[in-house]
Amino acid sequence: MSMGVLGYASTQRTIPKRKRQFSSRLHIPESFFDEFLSTQLDALKKCREEFRDCYGDELIEKFKQNGYAAMEAKIEKQNAVDKIKNEKYREENQNRYQYKEKTKMYHDLSDDYKSRDYVIAITLKEGDYYGNIFYEYSSGGYGLSVDIMEDILQFIENLDCEEINELNEEGLLNNNIALQADINGKDIHFELRNDAGEKLEKTIPEDELQKYIVGYEMIRCDGRGMKKERRKCGSCENFTPIEGCAKGNCSVRGDIIQRSRIICSHDYVLKADKVLC
């Protein structure tokens, strides 16, 4: 769990999706994060005992000796380094998918790749003003499956203030609408543009982003990695299997070879009863 998550929880609130993590690590019931009464102090003492039994006095004492301030100083130093790296990453990738006009996407339907890298443009719109958030994924299949679409919808649903801050900090929130979270942890900011380049700035509650989404469009599909050659000797007209074993005779090479392990490069001829898949 990052310090950003801990810091947000300590200054703002523990959001629902983090309650189970905190509950598991701190040995505190999830219900305590919603409401805690003075009548539950005895239950909290039992939680403290479970926490001590789990982590041990030595580890807890080590934390006390080092002090939270020392940990914060170390984290602050690392965050400064990460911030420079993330800012450089954002500068290098900010125009990665910033298409200024509609472009025709070449869709390669060949079966030559191990997988494909896809980019989905999630379009936000108000009146004549629009912009995009970009969702990237890799798949061995084609197009938008039901599972992939569910992942995209879940990605949008999770884009609250905390998630936006974390993704921006890591340089991983690719968009052309300058999407960012307000310091109050409740509102988000973004900007849309019309065809003339005029800007419309928006500030909305974090749970209203989906109201502006009008479409999902695949804008990139790039093949990655070549598939292994699948012409096996067992499916070649020049190969005669030897009964009782996995080998056979190749009439072109004049040699005994494996029927399935060797990738043939010697005058391969597909047998009439075989179909490559």
Disulfide bonds with the S-S distance in Angstrom:
none
